[in-house]
Amino acid sequence: MKKVFFSLIVLNAFLIKAQSISSDNQIEFVDFKTVDAEISIYPEAAIVKGNVNYEFEVLKQVDSIFIDAENMSFRDVFINGEEADFRLAEDKIWIKNKLNPSEENQLQLKYSVSPKQTMYFINWNQPDSEEISKQVWTQGQGRYTSHWLPSFDDMREKTVFNLKVNFNKEYRVIANGILEKEKMLNDSIKQWSFSMEDPMSSYLVAVAAGDYESKELQSAAGIPISLFYETKDENLAEPTYRYSKKIFDFLVDEIGVEFPWKNYKQIPVEDFLYAGMENTGTTIFSESMLTDSIGFKDRNYINVNAHELAHQWFGDLVTETESKHHWLHEGFATYYALLAEKQLFGEDYYYWKLYETAEQLKKMSDRGEGEALLNPKASSLTFYQKGAWALHILREKLGYEAFKTGVKNYLKLYSFKNVTTDNFLAEMENVSGQDLSQFKKDWLEQSAFKANAALNSLEQSAFIRRYLDIAAVREQSVGIKYNVLNGALDFPVNDYIGQEAVIQLQGNTSQETIDLYKKAFETGNIFVRQTIASSMKEIPTSLKSEYEDLLNDDSYLTKEYALMTLWTNFPQERSKYLTKTKNIQGFYDKNVRMLWLTLNLVTPEFDAANSQANYAELSGYTQTKFPFEIRKNAFSYLFQIDAFTDQNLKDLMQGTQHHTYRFRDYCRQLLKELLGHQKYRQKLQNLSNSFSEKEQEYLQSQL
C-alpha cells in the first residue's frame, strides 16, 4: 500500500511539472527572440505554406513548449537541429522536449494552412478585369495572426519578425519592416524579403498584396513614408492622403518621442473588417476611405490616418498586458488623432468633437449603461472616446509640459515592452508630483461619465459657450428667438453654430423662418447648406430656386439629400433634376449614382428607353465582385422598390456568410425580412440547391 501511495505521489508530481506550461504562463519559461519565416501564398486556393525558424531563450527548465497555430498541418519539426516529437491541439503545436535554461535555441518547422480568418483572399475566383481588385491582406486584431503564421497569441511575447513572402510577380507585396530584397524564384513567382530590428507582438504582423503603386515621402526626421494605392485609384491618392506628412511630423513633435520604426506604410484594401489597423509600421485601412476632392469635404481619411499613426507609439511600441488596459491603446490613439485634427482644422473643431462624444457618453451613462475604462469588456465608445476624455482632463489637471514629459518618459521607459495603467499613472505622478488616485477613481474606475466635469472643461471654449447659448433656445418659437438665430447666421458663420441654427428652423413655415433660411443659403458655408439639404423635407415655393442650387454644391452628401428632396417635392420637374445629376457617382459606395438609378426606375416619364439598362446596372451592383459597401447600397435600394432577381437573392445568401461582420449582419437581417414575404420565401427555397453548404444550412436555420 505504501508503494502504491508513493507511486501516486511521483505520478502527481510529474503531472504537475508537465502541466506547468500553459497558454498564460509560457512567457515565464521561454522568451522567443526572433522569427524568420518564408511563406508562400496561393491566393486562388486560399492556402499558405511556410518554413519558420524561431530563436529562443529558455529561462526555466521545461518539458515542452508550444506555438499558437490554428488548424495547421506540420512536418519537419526540429529543435536545435534534432527531430522533435510534437502533438497538435486545435490551436497549438506542442513540442515535447526537455530543455534546460539556455540562451541560444532554435525551433524549425514547416507548415501549411487554409486560414479560416485573419488572412483574406479578395476576388481570386473572379476573372481578371480592370474594375476588380484582387488582393490578399491580413488583420491580426489582438491575437489572430496564428491563423496564417505559427506565432504567439499572447501579446506579451514580443519578437523580431523577419518575413520572406513568395507571391505572383504581377502583384506587389507589402509587409512590416524594410524591404531588403526582391528576387525571382521562377518565371511567375517573386520573393519579397522584409526585415525588422525591434520586437513586436504577433498580432501586429501584416502582409498585403495587390496591384499597388505608391507615393513616396519623407518625414521631417527622414523617415520614409510610402502611401500605397491601386493603379486604378491613382487620381484618389492626393485627396485621400492629404496632410499625411503634416500629421506625421505633428505627432512626432507632440508626443516627443521619435517614430519607433524604420519606415511607415499605408495600404488601402477592399472589404476590410474595420476602418483601419495599426500593424507595426504598416497600417492597413479600408478602401472605403478613398476619396476625391469633393468627397474629402464630407468624408475623409484624416482621423483614421492620425489614429492608426498614433498607435505606432501607443499599442505597437508600448503594448497593454491584457484587455483591462486597452484604453492605453485606443484612448491614446483617439486623443492624439484629435490633437492632430485640431492642428489642421482649429480649436473649434477640437472642442466640437469633444462635445459630441461627451453627449454620447452622458446618454449612455444616464441609461445606466456607463462603463469603467478598466472594464476589459467595455465598448468601443468607452475605450476610444472616454479614454480620450480622460487624457484631455489629465492634461488640463497636470498642465501641458508635465503631461507631455510624463507621456515621453512612459514611452521611453517601456519601449518594446508591455504595460498596465498603473505603469502609466506612476510616470505621470513622478513628473507632476501630484497624487492621481482620485483621477483614477473618477475617470478610469467609475462607470458613470463625469458629465459636469466635462462641461466645465468644454466651457473654457468661447465657441462652446456660444453654441450652448443657442442650443438652449431650441424649444422657443422662431418669433421669440429670431434675433438669436439671425446672429448665429452672421457672416462668417461658424460651421457648428450655423448648423444648429438651421436645425432649429426645421418644420417651420413662417415668414421669419423663410428669411432665416435665405440668410443660411447665402452664407455659402457648405456644412450649413448641407444641413438645409438634410433637414428640409418640404420646400417652400419661395425657397425653390435656392434649394435647387444645392445640387451645385461640392458635397456628395448635399447632392444626395437635395436630389431626393427635390424629386419628392416637385414631381413635374423630376426629369430636370435627374438630367442634372445623371453622371455623378458620389462616394466609394456610389451613394448618388445608386439613388439616381432608383429614382430613374420609378420615374417612367424619364429615359424610358434606357430603363432596362439602368435596372441591370443597379441590380448588378449586388455581385460578389464589388466591395460590400456598394453591394449593401444596392440591396437597400432594390428592397425599397421590391425588385430582387434570383441572382440578387443568390448574392444576398453569399453575403450572409461574408467575412466582414457588419455586412454579414446586414444581409442576415435583410434575409429575415424577405422570408416574411411568401414570394421571396418560395423563391429562396427554390434556389437553395444553388447555394453553398453553409448558405443552405443558414437558410434552413431561418426557415
Buried (B, 14 or more C-beta within 10 A) or exposed (E): EEEEEEEEEEEEEEEEEEEBBEBEEBBEBBBBBBBBBBBBBBBEEBBBBBBBBBBBEBBEEBBBBBBBBBEBEBEEBBBEEEEBEBEEEEBBBBBEBEBEEEEEBBBBBBBBBBBEBBBBBBBEEEEEEEEBBBBBBBBBEBBBBBBBBBBBBBBBBBBBBBBBBBBBBEBBBBBBBBBEEEEEEEEEEBBBBBBBEBBBBBBBBBBBBBBBBBBEBEBEEEBEBBBBBBEEBEEBBBBBBBBBBBBBBBBBEBBBBEBBBBBBBBBBBBBBBBBBBBBBBBBBBBBBBBBBEBBBBBBBBBBBBBBBBBBBBBBBBBBBBEBBBBBBBBBBBBBBBBBBBBBBBEEBBBBBBBBEBBEEBBEBBEEEEBBBBBBEEBEEBBBBBBBBBBBBBBBBBBEEEBBBBBBBBBBEBBEBBBBBBEBBBBBBBBBBEBEBEEBBEBBBBBBBBBBEBBBEBBEEBEBBEBBBEBBEBEEEEBEEBBEBBBEBBEEEBBBBBBBBBBBBBEEBEEEBBBBBBEBBBBBEBBBBBBBBBBBBEEBBEEBBEBBBEBBEBEBBBBBBBBBBBBBEBBEEEBEBBBEBBEEBBBBBBBBBBBBBBBBBBEBEEBBEEEBEEBBEBBBBBBBBBBBBBBBBBBBEBBBEBEBBBEEBBBBBBBBBBBBBEEBBEBBBEBBEEBBEEEEBBEBBEEBBEEBEEEBBEBBEEEE
